[in-house]
Amino acid sequence: MRLISVAVPVPYLEPLTYNVPDRWPDLPPVGARVRVPVGSRTVVGCVVGHDASPAPASGAKDVVGVLDKEPFLPADVVALCRWVADYYLAGVGDAIGVAMPPGSRRASAFKTRRVVAATSHGLSVLAGAGVTPKQRAVLEALAAVPVGLPASALRDRGVRSDVVRRLASQGLVVIRAEADERDPFERSVLAHVAHDGSRALSDEQESALSRLDALADTRAFHVALLHGVTGSGKTEIYLRLAGRVCRQGRQVLLMVPEIALTPSVAGLFRSAFGARVAIQHSALSDGERHDQWQRIRRGEVDVVVGTRSAVFAPLAHPGLIVVDEEHDTSYKQDEAPRYHGRDVAIVRAQSAGALVVLGSATPSMETYQNALAGKYTRLTLERRVLDRQLATVRLVNMRDEYADAGPDVVISRALAAAIEERLSRREQVVILLNRRGYATAVFCRQCGDTFECPNCSISLTVHRKGSGWKARCHYCNYAVDVPKSCRKCAAPYLEHAGFGTEKIEQQIIERFPGARVGRVDRDSMRRKGALAAVLSKFATGGIDVLVGTQMIAKGHDFPRVTLVGVISADVGLGLADFRAAERTFQLLTQVAGRAGRGEQAGEAIVQTLYPEHYSIQVACRQDYQAFFERELVYRRSMRYPPTVGLINTLVRGRTLQEAMQTAAAVVRGLQPAAAQAPFSILGPAPAPLVKLRGEHRVQFFLKGSRRAAMRQALRDALARMPEVRRKVTVDVDPLNVL
């Protein structure tokens, strides 16, 4: 028997062994797609190896079909997927699925179009007789375009399909099908961004670029942290470094955290590198993603710009991988495989002998610790381009505002006055509140009843719905109309508590009736292209005040913005998450960096109930070093990353008791390994969100310095309990522990 190992699209499943029948004389190579039976159905899997020793030859089923004679997924990407599956305790099929483009489960996912071209015989008859006037008109049009015209273009000229068919039957034209590649740049409103490569670099930029050039020239694996304040010109360094790598015949991958950032950054690179730039992110249509992926695979691309999953792009010769805003939590996938795009990028660069540049004004604790330890080269940009000043920051203690004006104050007097001043000067304002919706809860003043999600342990968020209100769960999407009276006691005393971006938008419209106001959050940006359209309108001056969540806090460069207001800067500090202070510091520092990036000086006004908290204090000073040193003391004392490794294991059950019993059984199975490794086990205990989407949740943590030992112990424990594997979620190096 000729055996192959195949990764199939079944969660948590290891590769399966199949026999290749003799009707296929050649074994399908690693990376080829094959159709194989799994249970009672047939699926498309990916060949990941020819060593099938885990299964006895007699038990192997036959391959049903072979879709590729050559590798569809490059062998190095297959190897990367296997590493991801091993490190993040996921199925190989899960990881392969992330690397595959949409439509890859079919033999062909190309969109095709019919093209009509004149034959040599057709061109020759133009000089003589024997064709009708309509046929002659078609042949004359085709003679001017030797490669042919799409059939749709001929229809637009009034040529009927029967005329074309008769020409084809006479051998005067040929009709062929060709791939019709969809170009996402054609519809991107932010794609056409000019790059001025002649602008002189600052001394700091020159120094950083010189060191990065030298590292790139070695053609060896290396990781560098480009630690630059907001507006210091990191993107320009990426562009020039990418140009050097491309001239060496190697390729570049630029990763960005948010889909919103991709079109503008891709536009800059397209301006510099022409059409040999591809983009990869989930906001593209499936067809666009597939076609861009195929261009990369065929070697027609020098630069790929994309979000997290772009780390698996089929680049043949990667020489540079840039992870911009490397600290951003968007790089961590929240479903299997729960990989971190930054860390996978480093592993890929290591195998390719490429340079990795991690860029951020607020590096993650893990990255900065590695830089201090000498694992990464650290390059700093301490000044903005053209020596523009960082925004000045004012703290507003909202306890004083509440004491003077009551508990319903949302926009402080200082912020309101600053907005008025900017609007009078025709400058722009950004308002950040990292909480969407209109209100955070609705309750009855008479009986105290609150609207809670029946599926999740959380209050429903109130949203406007025409002239009424809708209460919605942001986790499971359960929604209910808010009635006029209480559901329990029928009293007409329902009130809204708290506030979100919708309410901020309404208050600004009411207080500043002449202002043009836009809002960016997940609710307002559901329609495809809506986010890019709003950001483009703001960039061209069509919006005066932009209200939004963290989506507006990073990466954007709007020179007319001179004021940033932060509502409830401490909204994340109350979360039961050891990274809460780090996230707060990063968000405040990043959003303050949106102000003063043009000729006018910038200001940030930060409203908070806890002005004395260290994360807020140092964010106002934009002092990363002070934050890192203070936060590291806390992390060391509590034994949290980056001082130790962490694995979060979540167990789900129909009841809390069932989940707790299952989690306790898994922990008991881990205890012998924990005593030998050693590593510590915390829990099990109910998760902060104890009920989510109808399931009760219990979690426990593994802590220790030997990550491989912890992963292996958990893998072995779950292998001994196959009946509970689908109830367990494993998150290695978690960013969210809720």
N, C-alpha and C positions, 0 to 999 in steps of 0.2 A: 504493500500500500504506500501511496505517496501522500504524506501528511503535511498539513499546514495549520498554523495557529491563527485564529480569526477573532478579532474584537467585534462584538455585536452590540447593537443599540439597546441593551438591557441594563438597567441600573445595577451597580455593584458587582456585576458578573465579570469574572476573570476570562481571558481568552479561551475559546473552545477549539477543540481539535477536529479537523475534517479531512476526509480523503478526497484527493483529486482524481476523478476517473480518467481512464486512458484516452477518452475522446479529446481531452486537452493534452497534447503532447508535452507542453512546457508548463512547469509549475508557475502559477501567478506570482509575480515578485512581491516583496514587501511593499506595502502602500497601495496595492491594487485592490479594487472592489470586487467582491464575490457575493453571489446569492447563495444563502445557506439556510437549512431548516433549523428552527429553534422551537422545540415543542411541536405544536400543531400548525405553526405558521412559517412562512419563508421571509427572511429579512435580508437586507444588504449590509454586509459587514466589510471590514478592512483587514487584509492580511498583515499580521504584525510579526510573523516569524515562520521559519520552516522547521524549527525544533519543537516537535509535538510530544516530548517525553512525558508531560503530566498525565496524558490519557492513554490507555491501552489501545493498540492499533485495531483490535477486533471490535471495539465499541464505537469507532469513528463513523459518522454518517458521511454520505457523499456530498460534495459541492454540487449545487443545482445549476449554477451559471457563473461564468467569468465575464465581468464587464470590461476589464482592462488588460491589455497585453503588457503595457508599461505602467510604472507606478503612477497612480492618481495623486496620492499624497506622498511627498518626498520622504525618503528614508530617514533623514535627520529630523523631520517633523514627527514622524511616527515614534522615533526614539524619545523625543521631547514629551510626547503624549504619555508614553510609558513611564517616564520619570514623574510626570504630574500625577498619574494614577497612583504610583507607589508612594510619593511624598504626602499627598493629600488624602490617602486612604479612600480612593474612588475606584470605580470600575474603569478599565481601559477603554471600553466602549463609550463611557461618558466623556472621557478626555478626547478621544478621536472625534466624537460628535461636535465638540467645540471647534476643532481644527478644520472640519469639512465645511465647504460653502453650502448655501441653500440649494436644494435640488440635487445634491450629490447622491441621494439614494436611487436616482434614476440613471439610466445608461447615458442620457444626454439631457442637459438642462438648458441648452442654447435656445435663445429665441432666434428664429430664422425669418428671412424675408425672400421674396421671389425677385430676382434680378433678370432683366431682359437685355441681351447684347446681340448686335448684328454679327452674322457669320461673314466669312470672306465671300461666299456666294451672294449673300444679301447685299454687301457693299458693291459687288460687281454689277448687279442688275440695276443699280441706281443710274448707271450711264445709259441703259437701254430702256426697252419697253417691257410690258408684261405684268406690271403691278398697277394696282388701283391708286388713285390719288391719296386715299387714306393710308394705304400701305407705304407709299412713297414718303409721306410726311413722317411716318414712324421711323423708317429707315434713315431718313435724313437726320432726325433727332438723335438716333443711336450712333450714326457715323461721327457726330461731334463729341461723343463720349465713348471712347473705345472700351472702357471697363463695363459699360452698360448702365442702364437706369433702373431703379426700383420700379416694379409693376405699379406701385401706388403713385409714383411720379407720372407715369404714363396716363393713369386714370385721371389724375388732376388736370392733364392736358386734353381730356375728352376722348381718349383712346379707349374703346371698349375691349373687354377681354377676348371676345370672339375674333377681333382683328388680329390680336397677338397670337392666338392659337392657330389661325390660318397661316400666318407667317412662319410659325414654328413647324407646322406640318409640311410646308414647302422647303424647309431647310434654310430659310432666309434669316431667322433669328434663333437663338438658343435661350432657353429659360433654365436658370440654375437657382438653387437655394444656397444662401450664404448666411453666416452668423450675423445677426443684427445686434451689435453690442450697445448696451445702454450706458450712456455717459452721464454720471451724476453731476458733473461740473456744469452741464448745460442748464440745469434748473436751480443751481445753488445761487442764492442771492448774495452770498458773501464770498463767492469763488474768485471774483476778479479783483484781487488785492495786489497792487503794484509793489514790487520790492526794489528798493534803491540800494544796490550793492556798492555804490561809490562812496557812501557816507563814511566818514572817518570814525574809527572805533576809539573809545576812551582808552586811557592807559591800562585800566584794569581789564577791559575787554581784550586788548591786545595781549596782555600777559597771560590771561586764561586761555585764549585761543592758541597762543604759541605752545603752551604746555600740552594742550589737547591734540594739536597737530603732531607733536612729537610722539605722543602715545599712539595715535592712529597710524603713524608711519612704521611702527614696530610690527604691525599686523599680528599682534598677540593680544590675548585676553587681558583686559584691565577694566577696572571700575573707577570712575571719577565722580565725585559729588561737586556740582556747580552750585554753590550756595550764594545766591544773589538776591539782594533786596528787591522788592517789587519795583518794576520799571528800570531795572539795571541793564537790560539789553541781553538777556539770556537767549531769546529767540534768534537774534542776529548771529550770535556765536554758533547756534545750531546750524543755521543756514550756511555759514562759511565753512564750518567743519564738514558738513555734508558734501559740499562742493569738492573739497579736497579728497574725501573718501571715494566719491563717484569717479573722479579723474583717475584714481588708482584702479578702476575697474571693479570696484566692490559696491554693494548696495547699502541703503540706509533705511532703517525703520524708526519713525518718530511716533511715540505713543503719547496720547493726551488723555486726561481723565474723563472729560465730558464731551458728549456728542456735540454740544453747542459750540465747542471750541474747534472742532474738526474742520468745518468748511473754511473758516478764515485762515487757519494755519495751513491747510492744504492749498488754499489760494496763494499764500505767500510762496510756498515751495513750488507751486506750478508756475508762478511768475518767474522764479529763478531757474527752474529746471525744465520748463516746457511740459510737453504732454507725457513725459516719462515719469509721471507721478500718479499713484493710485491711492484711493481711500477705502478704508474698511471700518464700518461701524453699523450698528443695528438700525439706525434711522434710515438707511438706504432701503430701497425695495429689495426683495429677494433676488430679482433679476439683475439689478445693479450690483449687488454684492457678489453674485455669481460671476458676472462678466469681469468685474475688477479683479476677482481672485484668479480667473483664468489668464488675464493679462500678466499678473505677477508670475504665475506658474510658467508661462511661456517665455519669460525673461524679457518682456517688453517694458519693464518698469525699473527705474533706478531708486525711487523713493516711495515708501509706503507710509501714509499718515493714517492713524487709526486709534481706536480705543482699545480696551483690555484684550479682546480676542485677536487683535491684529498681531499679537506676539507669535501666533501660529502661522502667519502669512508664509506662503511657499517661496521664500526668497532663496535663491541658489547660492549666493555669495554675500551674506551679510557682513559688513565691515564695521558698521556703527549702529548702535541702538540707543536712542535717546528716550528717556522716560521723563517727560515734563510734568511738573507738579507731582513729584514722585510720592509725596506724603498722602496724596488724596485717597480717601477710602473707596472711591469708585473703581480702583484697580483690583479690588477684592471681589470675587464672584460670590453671590449669596446662595447659589445652588450648586449641586454636584456637577463637576468637580470644583470644590471651593478653593480655587487657586488665586494667587496674588500675581497680577500681571507683571509687576516690577521684579519680583523674585524669579519668575519664570523667564523673564527677559535676561536676567543675569546668567541663569543656567544655559540658555540658548547661546548667548555670546561666548560662554566658556567653551562650549563644544565647537563653535565656529571660529574661535580665535579673534573675536571682535572686541571693539571698545564699547563700553557702556557709559553713558553720561546720565547721571541722575540730577535733575534740576529742580530747585525749590527755593523759595524765600523762607520757608518754615519746614525744614526736613523732618521726617519721622524720627522718633527717638532711636529706632533701630539703625537707620541709615547714618545718623550723626555719630552714634556710638561706634559703628564700624569705621567711620572716617577718623575718629579720634584714636582708635586702636591701630590705625595704619593699614587696615584692609583695603580702604579706598583712598584714592588721592583726593584731597580737599582743596578746591579752588574757590575763592571768595570774590564777590562783587559787592562792595560796601556802599557804593554811591550810584545814584540814578544817572542815566545818560544825560548829557548836557549839564551835569551837576544840578539838576532840578532837586529841590528839597522834598523830603518825605512829608506827607501830610501831617500837620499838627493835630493832636488828638485831645479832645475835651471829654471828661467824664461827667455825667449827670447822675446824681444820686436820686433815684426815683422815690425813695422814702421821703425825701424833702418835698418832691412834687405832690405826692399823695397827701402829705400833711397840710400843704397850702391849698390844694385845689380839689381834693377828694380822691377816692380810689379808682375812679373811672378814667383817669388821665392816661392817654396812650402816647401822644406826641408832646414832649416837654416844651416848656416855654423857650428854652435855648434852641432846640431844634426847629421849632416853628419860625422863630425869628431868622435863623440862618437860611431856611428854605425861602422865606420871603425875600431876603437879601439877594440870594442867587437868582431867583426868578426875575427880579428887577434888573439884574445885570445880564440877563439872557444866557446864564450859565446853566449847567445841568446838574441834577441831583440823583443819587442812588440811595434808596432806603432798603435796608436789609432787615428782615424778620424771618428767622429760620423755622417758620411754622405756618402751614397753609390753612386755608379755610377762613370763615368769618369769625367763629367763636369756637372755643375748645370744648364746651359742654353746654347742655341745656338742662335746667332743673326747675322743679316746682317750689315756689317760696312757701307754699302752705304745708305740703306733706314731705318735701325733701326728695321726691322721686327724681332720679336722673336717667337720661337716655344712655344705656350701655349696650354694647354689642352682644348679642346672644351667643356669638361664636368665639369672641376674643375677650380677654380681660382688659378692656379699655373703654373709655367713654367715647361716644360718637361725636365727631366733629361736625359743626354746623356750617352749611354752605348756603349761599343764596340760590333760589330756584325761581326765577321770574319775580313775582310779587310775594312768593312764599319762601319757605325754608325747607331744606333737606338735611337730615342728620345721617352722616356716612362714616363707616369704619375704614380707616386708611390701610388696614391690613387685609381684610377679606372682602372689602367692597360692599358689605351689607349696607343697605340704605333704607330709610323710612322718612316719610313726610312728617314734619313737625306740626302737630295739631294746634288749634287755638287754645285748648284747655288741657289740663293734666289727664293723662290716661288712667291714673289711679283714683284721684279724688275729684276730678272734673272741675277743679278750681281754675279760673282764668289767669293764673299767676305764673306762667312759664317765663323764665328769664334765661338770657345767654350769659355765660361766664367766659372770661378770657377773650383773646383776640388772635386773629391770624392775618395773613397778607390781604385777604379780601376786605377786611375792616380797615386796614391801614390805607388801602387804595381809596375806599369810600371817604374816609376822613380827609385825605389830602384833596380829593376832588371838591369836597364841601368847603374846606378852609381856604383853598386857593382856586377859585372857580375859573380863572383864566389859564391855569396850567394844563398842559397836555400830559396825561398820566398813562403809563403802561404798567402791566403786571406780568411777571415771569415766575410761574410755579408749575407744578405738575398738572394742576387743574386747568390752567389757562393755556397750556401748551400741548394739549392732547392731539390737536389736528396736525397732520404731517406738514412740516415746513413752517409752523406757526412761530417756533422759537427763533429760527433764523430770520424770519421776517421782522419780528419785534426788535431784535438786536440790530438789524440793519437800519430800521427806522430810527432807533436811538442814536446809532452811529452817525447818521446823516442829519441829526438835529430835529427830527420830526416828533420827538418825545422830550418833554422837559424833565419829568420825574419818573424814574423807573423803580418800581417796588418789586421785590422778589425775595426768594429764599436763597439758599447757598448757591444756587445755579448762577447767580450774578456776581458771586464773590471772588471768582478766580479767573485768571487768564485773559480777561477782556481788557482792551486798551481803548478807552474813550477820552480823548484829549480835552473835551469840553466839560468833563465832570470835575467840579471843584468842591463838592460837598458830598460826604457819605454820612448817612444817619443809620445808627444801629439801634433797633428796638429790641428790648429784652436781650441784652448781650449775654446774660447768664442762663438763657433758656436750656442749655445743654448741661449745666453744672449739676443739676439735680438727678441726672440719670445714674442708675446703678451700674456704672461702667468705669473701670479704672482708667480709661483713656479720655474721660470727660474733660479734664483740664487741658489736655493736649489739643483736643478738637476745638475747644473754645479759643485757645490761644491762636491756633492756626487760622480759624475762620475770621477772627477779629483783625489779625495782622493782614490777611489776604484782602479783606474788603476795604480796609483803610488804604491799601495800596491802589485802589481804583481811583482815588482822588489825586488831583494835581499832576497828572501825567502829561499835560500840555504846558502852555506858556504861563498859565495862571497858577498861583499857589493853591494847595488843597487843604481841606480840613475834614476831620472826622469827629462826629459827636456820638458818644457811646452812652446809651441809657442802661442803667443796671441797678438792681437792688443790692448788689454786693460789690461795691467799688473797691473794697479792700482785698478782694481775692487776688492771689498772686498771678493767676493766669491773665486776668483782666489788666492788672497793673503793668505787667511787663509787655503785654500786647500793645498797650497805649504808648509805651516807650519804644516798641518794635525792637526789643532786645532779646533776640533768640537765645544767646548764650546764657543770660540770666534765667530764662525759663528752663532751659535744658538742665542746668545745674540744680535748680530747685526741684524740678520734677523727678530727677534721677534719685534724689534722696528718698522721696516717697516710694518710687518703684523698688529701690533696693530694700527698704525696710519692710515692704509688703511682699517681696519676691514676685514681682511682675516683670514682664518683658520691658526693656531689652535685657534685663539681668538674668532671666531664665526663659526657657521655652515653655509654651502653653498650648494645650489642646483642650478645646471645649467639646464635650460630648453631651448631646441633647437626646433624651428618650421621650417618645410620645406614647400616649395611651388614651383609651376611651374614658378612663377616670383617672383622677390624681393618684389613687391607691395603686391602680394597675401600673401606671408609669413609674411610681416610686419603687414598686416591687421589682420591675424589670431592671431599672437602673441599679438597684442594690445587688441584683444577681450579677450584672456585668462587673460591678466594682469588686465583688467577692472573687470573681475570676481574675481580676487584675492584681490583687493583693500579693500573691507570691512573687510575681515579676517586679512589683514595686519595691519589695523588700530586698531584692537582689540588685536592681539597676544602680542606685536607688532613685526613685522619684516619688513625689507625694501625690496623694489623691484628696481632693477637696470635694465633699459632698458624698452622696447625692442630696439635692435640695430642690424645692420648687424654683423654676426659672422666674425671673422678674416679670415676664409676661407668661403667667402660669397657664393661660388658655389662649390658643391661637388657632383660628380656622377650625374650631370645633374639637380640637385635640388638647388634652392636658399635657403639660411639659415639665419634665424634671431634668436637671443638668448636673454634671460633675466635671471637675477639671483635673487634668494631669499637669503637674509642674515639675520641671527639672532641667538640668543642663544637657542631658543626653537625649536629644530629640529622636534619634533613630531607635533607641531602646523603648521609648514611650510609644512610638508608632507601632513597633513590632508587637509589643505587649497588648495593645488595643486590637491590633489586627488578629492576633491569636485568640484573644478572648471572644471576639465577635465570630470568628470561624467556628468556635466550639458551640455557638448559640445561633445557628443559621435561622431559626424561627423568629428571632427578634431583629435581624439585621435591617429589615425595612422600616423598623420603628425607631432606628437610631440614626442621628445625624452627627457626623464627625467634622469638626472644623479645626484644622491644624493652623497654628499662628492666627487666631481669630482677631478681627478688628472690632467686632460687635459681640458682646456677651449677654445681650438681653434675650 
